[in-house]
Every structure is written in C-alpha cells, then in structure tokens.
C-alpha cells in the first residue's frame, strides 16, 4: 500500500508539473511589440469605435463626453458567472495608465495581463488576436488621450470551479488564433477589409456565433446566431441565410449601420443599438466593406 501511495503521489506531482507547463501564458515576441509606443492617436480613434470599447468600459447609459470615460461599467451575466468590465482609462492607480504598450498588446492579442495571468474570454481577445499590431498601437495611443477615471474594478462573481484562471491555458490553444475565420472565395481589397473589421476589432462573432459547452465559438456556424451570452434573448443569424439579412442588399446593411434604420423603417434596438452608434462613426468605406463581407460569408441555416 505504501508503494501504491508513493506512486500516486509521484504521478500527482508529475501531472501538476505538466499542467503548469502547458498552461504558461504565452506573450507576443519582444521584437513584435517594439513599436507599440509609436502609434497614431488620430488613426486609433477609428479602431476605438470599430472595437466598441466604450460599449463595455463606459458607465451604463453614458452619453456625450461620458462615453469617453472608460472606468468600467458593463456587467455580463453568463452561464460561467458574472463578469465586470474593468477600468481601462489612463488612470495610474485604478486604470491602465501604468501599463506599457507591450502590456496592452499582450492583453489585446494574447489575453494575458501585465502580471502574467490569463484573462477570461469575456474580454474578446479571441477576436482581437486577428488585429494588426499597428492598429493595436494606434488604439493604445488613442486610449492614452482619454480622461483618467479613478474607479476601482469590481471583482468577477464566478463559481469556484472557474476561479482558477490557469486552466485557460488549456482553453486558449483550442480557440485563440490570429488566422481568419472565413476563407474568401474571391478576395479583393474591399472584402478583406470587411473580414478584418468583422472578425478582428469589430468582434461580431463573439455574440453572433453560437458557443459550445466550454464557451468556445463554433466556427462551423460562424455568425449563425444563438442564445445571447447573457442568457436573455437571442442573437440573430447574420449570414445570408438569416431571416434578418437574407433579403437585405449591401446598401441596406450600410444604411442600417449608418442610420440605425432597417429597410422597412424599423429601428435598431437592444444591445445592437450601441454597436450601431459605434459603426456610424466609421468611414463610409468601412461600413461598405462590412456589408460586402456579410453578404459573402457562407450561408448557415
């Protein structure tokens, strides 16, 4: 019995070591983030609106100048627990004012905090991983121009089983990739821009793609809709087979993103209202590219 017990102890220690090694947070190479402090804030504002940063990180119901005060606000109730969007204002004490550009890039594209912890994928780094580093640098430059907000973060309310962040080191290899989701049949500059905006900073798939039992997106059903991540309501299918967009032209989609009105003169509502307001701030060619991409993705019933 002593030998069996000793063997079990050795196996348990070996398993713990293997788990620890397999779940080490992966960062971007130092040479890749060397230019993170040289971004352009004017260009970064476009990425800010494409990414919808204020929709999660500004106070609920914020309007006007308050939209740019990113002290944290969204409470996201999910089957895995309730997540609270953190303070990402440039405040030195409670926000991210003390971060480096490399810290920001690793958070955005690798889901890793400055102190080396995994972020939960309620923060959509699985989409931001597809962004171009120069755009991430520009976004970082813009965020540093925003007003600091002195507001402590609210801790996530999660079951004990999900409080061990280290386990996300096993989840990330399954679902974190910088590769495009959809291979374009006849790629051109417009479609490639649309794919980039939708799959990357726009992170549309985070809500419009159904998820499996461990919270990973089912990429075979990309943008096909499903239960809302918060557990209330249903996110629509926005592939060409979806009833919402199947009869819409590209110009209908462009008009909807710009004005918030559907072809039958209904208006945007729910959580999409904030997304539409963000999209309305993009360049006309950005909205046209998004519309072209949505009409080109595979139709999923």
C-alpha positions as CSV (number, residue, x, y, z in Angstrom):
1,X,0.0,0.0,0.0
2,X,2.9,2.4,0.8
3,X,4.3,1.8,-2.6
4,X,1.0,2.5,-4.3
5,X,0.5,5.6,-2.3
6,X,4.1,6.7,-3.2
7,X,3.4,6.1,-6.9
8,X,0.2,8.1,-6.7
9,X,1.9,11.0,-5.1
10,X,4.6,11.0,-7.8
11,X,2.0,10.8,-10.5
12,X,0.1,13.7,-9.0
13,X,3.2,15.8,-8.8
14,X,4.1,15.0,-12.4
15,X,0.6,15.8,-13.5
16,X,0.7,19.1,-11.7
17,X,4.0,20.0,-13.3
18,X,2.7,19.1,-16.8
19,X,-0.4,21.2,-16.2
20,X,1.7,24.1,-15.0
21,X,3.9,23.9,-18.1
22,X,1.1,23.5,-20.5
23,X,-0.8,26.5,-19.2
24,X,2.0,29.0,-19.1
25,X,0.6,32.3,-20.5
26,X,2.1,33.0,-24.0
27,X,3.2,36.5,-24.8
28,X,4.0,38.2,-28.1
29,X,7.7,38.3,-29.0
30,X,9.5,41.4,-27.8
31,X,10.5,42.4,-31.3
32,X,6.9,42.3,-32.4
33,X,5.8,44.8,-29.7
34,X,8.8,47.1,-30.0
35,X,6.8,49.7,-31.9
36,X,3.8,49.8,-29.6
37,X,4.7,53.3,-28.2
38,X,4.8,54.9,-31.7
39,X,1.1,54.6,-32.5
40,X,-1.1,57.4,-34.0
41,X,-3.9,58.5,-31.8
42,X,-5.9,60.0,-34.7
43,X,-5.9,56.7,-36.5
44,X,-6.6,54.9,-33.2
45,X,-9.9,56.6,-32.8
46,X,-11.3,54.7,-35.8
47,X,-10.2,51.4,-34.2
48,X,-11.7,52.5,-30.9
49,X,-15.1,52.9,-32.5
50,X,-14.7,49.7,-34.6
51,X,-13.9,47.8,-31.4
52,X,-16.8,49.3,-29.4
53,X,-14.6,49.9,-26.4
54,X,-17.0,52.4,-24.8
55,X,-19.9,49.9,-25.0
56,X,-18.4,47.8,-22.3
57,X,-16.0,50.1,-20.5
58,X,-18.0,53.3,-20.1
59,X,-20.7,53.6,-17.5
60,X,-24.1,52.1,-18.4
61,X,-26.2,54.6,-20.2
62,X,-23.3,57.0,-20.7
63,X,-23.8,59.7,-23.3
64,X,-21.9,62.7,-24.6
65,X,-18.4,63.2,-23.2
66,X,-19.1,60.5,-20.5
67,X,-18.8,57.9,-23.3
68,X,-15.0,58.5,-23.3
69,X,-14.7,57.9,-19.6
70,X,-13.7,54.2,-19.5
71,X,-13.9,53.5,-15.8
72,X,-15.7,50.2,-16.3
73,X,-19.4,49.6,-16.5
74,X,-20.8,46.5,-18.2
75,X,-22.0,43.6,-16.0
76,X,-22.1,40.5,-18.2
77,X,-24.0,37.6,-16.6
78,X,-23.1,34.3,-18.4
79,X,-23.5,30.6,-17.7
80,X,-20.0,30.7,-16.3
81,X,-20.6,33.5,-13.8
82,X,-20.9,37.3,-13.9
83,X,-18.1,39.3,-15.3
84,X,-17.5,43.1,-14.7
85,X,-15.8,45.2,-17.4
86,X,-12.7,46.8,-15.8
87,X,-11.3,50.3,-15.8
88,X,-9.3,50.8,-18.9
89,X,-8.9,54.6,-18.6
90,X,-5.4,56.1,-18.3
91,X,-5.7,56.5,-14.5
92,X,-2.4,55.5,-13.0
93,X,-3.9,54.0,-9.8
94,X,-7.1,52.2,-10.9
95,X,-6.9,52.1,-14.7
96,X,-4.2,51.1,-17.2
97,X,-2.2,54.3,-17.1
98,X,0.8,52.4,-15.7
99,X,0.8,49.9,-18.5
100,X,3.3,49.8,-21.3
101,X,2.4,49.4,-24.9
102,X,3.6,45.8,-24.8
103,X,1.3,45.2,-21.8
104,X,-1.6,46.5,-23.9
105,X,-0.7,44.4,-26.9
106,X,-0.4,41.2,-24.9
107,X,-3.8,41.9,-23.2
108,X,-5.5,42.5,-26.5
109,X,-4.0,39.8,-28.6
110,X,-2.9,37.1,-26.1
111,X,-5.4,37.6,-23.3
112,X,-2.5,38.0,-20.8
113,X,-2.3,40.6,-18.0
114,X,0.8,42.6,-17.2
115,X,1.4,40.3,-14.2
116,X,1.2,37.2,-16.3
117,X,-2.3,36.0,-15.6
118,X,-4.8,34.7,-18.2
119,X,-7.8,37.0,-18.9
120,X,-11.2,35.4,-19.1
121,X,-12.5,35.4,-22.7
122,X,-15.4,37.6,-21.7
123,X,-12.8,40.1,-22.9
124,X,-12.9,39.3,-26.6
125,X,-9.2,38.8,-27.2
126,X,-10.1,35.7,-29.3
127,X,-11.2,38.3,-31.9
128,X,-8.6,40.9,-31.2
129,X,-5.9,38.3,-31.9
130,X,-6.7,38.8,-35.6
131,X,-5.9,42.5,-35.4
132,X,-2.8,44.1,-37.0
133,X,-0.2,45.3,-34.4
134,X,0.0,48.8,-35.9
135,X,-3.8,49.1,-35.3
136,X,-3.3,48.0,-31.7
137,X,-0.5,50.6,-31.3
138,X,-2.8,53.3,-32.7
139,X,-5.6,52.3,-30.3
140,X,-3.2,52.4,-27.4
141,X,-2.1,55.9,-28.4
142,X,-5.8,57.0,-28.5
143,X,-6.7,55.5,-25.2
144,X,-3.9,57.4,-23.6
145,X,-5.5,60.6,-24.7
146,X,-8.8,59.9,-22.8
147,X,-9.6,61.2,-19.4
148,X,-8.4,59.2,-16.4
149,X,-11.2,57.8,-14.2
150,X,-10.4,57.0,-10.6
151,X,-12.6,54.0,-10.1
152,X,-11.7,50.6,-8.6
153,X,-12.5,47.5,-10.6
154,X,-15.4,45.2,-9.4
155,X,-14.4,41.6,-8.9
156,X,-15.9,39.0,-11.1
157,X,-18.5,36.8,-9.4
158,X,-17.7,33.3,-10.5
159,X,-18.2,29.8,-9.2
160,X,-15.2,28.2,-7.5
161,X,-14.6,25.9,-10.5
162,X,-14.0,28.9,-12.8
163,X,-11.8,30.9,-10.5
164,X,-8.6,29.1,-11.4
165,X,-7.5,31.2,-14.4
166,X,-4.6,29.0,-15.1
167,X,-6.9,26.4,-16.7
168,X,-7.5,28.9,-19.5
169,X,-4.0,27.9,-20.7
170,X,-5.7,24.7,-22.0
171,X,-8.6,26.6,-23.5
172,X,-6.7,29.1,-25.5
173,X,-4.9,26.7,-27.9
174,X,-8.4,25.5,-28.9
175,X,-9.9,28.8,-29.6
176,X,-7.3,31.6,-29.8
177,X,-5.9,32.1,-33.3
178,X,-4.8,35.0,-35.4
179,X,-5.9,33.3,-38.6
180,X,-9.1,34.5,-40.4
181,X,-12.2,32.5,-39.8
182,X,-13.6,32.6,-43.3
183,X,-11.6,31.9,-46.5
184,X,-12.9,34.3,-49.1
185,X,-13.8,32.7,-52.4
186,X,-12.7,35.7,-54.4
187,X,-10.8,38.0,-52.1
188,X,-10.4,41.6,-53.0
189,X,-9.4,44.7,-51.0
190,X,-13.0,45.5,-50.0
191,X,-13.8,42.0,-48.8
192,X,-10.5,41.7,-47.0
193,X,-11.2,45.0,-45.1
194,X,-14.7,43.8,-44.2
195,X,-13.3,40.4,-43.0
196,X,-10.7,42.2,-40.9
197,X,-13.2,44.6,-39.3
198,X,-15.8,41.9,-38.6
199,X,-13.5,39.1,-37.4
200,X,-11.0,41.4,-35.7
201,X,-11.7,44.7,-33.9
202,X,-15.5,44.5,-34.6
203,X,-15.6,41.1,-32.8
204,X,-19.0,40.5,-34.3
205,X,-18.6,36.7,-33.9
206,X,-18.4,37.0,-30.1
207,X,-22.2,37.5,-30.0
208,X,-23.4,36.3,-33.3
209,X,-21.7,32.9,-33.3
210,X,-23.0,30.1,-31.1
211,X,-20.7,28.6,-28.4
212,X,-20.1,25.1,-27.3
213,X,-20.2,23.7,-23.7
214,X,-16.8,25.1,-22.8
215,X,-17.6,28.6,-24.2
216,X,-15.7,28.3,-27.4
217,X,-17.2,29.7,-30.7
218,X,-18.5,27.1,-33.1
219,X,-16.7,28.4,-36.2
220,X,-18.5,25.9,-38.5
221,X,-21.6,28.0,-37.6
222,X,-19.9,31.4,-38.0
223,X,-22.3,34.3,-37.5
224,X,-25.3,31.9,-37.4
225,X,-26.8,33.4,-34.2
226,X,-27.7,31.7,-31.0
227,X,-28.7,32.3,-27.4
228,X,-27.4,35.6,-26.0
229,X,-24.2,35.2,-24.0
230,X,-26.0,36.9,-21.1
231,X,-28.7,34.1,-21.2
232,X,-31.5,36.5,-22.1
233,X,-32.8,36.8,-25.6
234,X,-31.5,35.5,-28.9
235,X,-28.7,36.9,-31.1
236,X,-29.8,36.8,-34.8
237,X,-28.2,34.9,-37.7
238,X,-26.5,37.5,-39.8
239,X,-25.3,35.1,-42.5
240,X,-27.0,35.3,-45.9
241,X,-29.4,32.6,-44.7
242,X,-30.6,34.5,-41.7
243,X,-34.1,35.9,-41.9
244,X,-32.8,39.3,-40.7
245,X,-30.4,39.9,-43.6
246,X,-31.4,37.4,-46.3
247,X,-33.5,40.0,-48.1
248,X,-31.2,42.9,-47.5
249,X,-28.8,44.3,-50.1
250,X,-25.4,45.6,-49.3
251,X,-26.7,49.2,-49.4
252,X,-29.4,48.2,-46.9
253,X,-26.8,46.9,-44.5
254,X,-24.7,50.1,-45.0
255,X,-27.7,52.3,-44.3
256,X,-28.6,50.3,-41.2
257,X,-25.1,50.6,-39.8
258,X,-25.1,54.4,-40.5
259,X,-28.6,55.4,-39.5
260,X,-30.0,52.5,-37.4
261,X,-33.0,52.0,-39.7
262,X,-33.9,48.8,-41.3
263,X,-35.2,48.6,-45.0
264,X,-38.8,48.5,-43.6
265,X,-38.1,51.6,-41.4
266,X,-37.9,49.8,-38.1
267,X,-35.1,51.0,-35.8
268,X,-32.2,49.2,-34.2
269,X,-32.8,48.1,-30.6
270,X,-31.3,46.2,-27.7
271,X,-27.6,45.7,-27.4
272,X,-27.2,46.3,-31.1
273,X,-28.1,50.0,-30.6
274,X,-24.7,50.7,-29.1
275,X,-23.0,48.7,-31.8
276,X,-24.8,50.7,-34.5
277,X,-23.8,54.0,-32.9
278,X,-20.2,52.9,-32.9
279,X,-20.4,51.8,-36.6
280,X,-21.9,55.1,-37.6
281,X,-18.6,56.7,-36.6
282,X,-16.6,54.6,-39.0
283,X,-15.6,55.7,-42.5
284,X,-18.2,55.1,-45.3
285,X,-15.8,52.6,-46.9
286,X,-15.6,50.6,-43.6
287,X,-19.3,50.2,-43.5
288,X,-19.4,49.2,-47.2
289,X,-16.7,46.6,-46.6
290,X,-18.5,45.2,-43.6
291,X,-21.7,44.9,-45.7
292,X,-19.8,43.2,-48.5
293,X,-18.3,40.7,-46.2
294,X,-21.6,39.8,-44.5
295,X,-23.1,39.1,-47.9
296,X,-20.1,36.9,-48.9
297,X,-19.8,34.7,-45.8
298,X,-21.2,31.1,-46.1
299,X,-24.9,30.9,-45.5
300,X,-25.7,28.9,-42.4
301,X,-29.3,27.9,-41.7
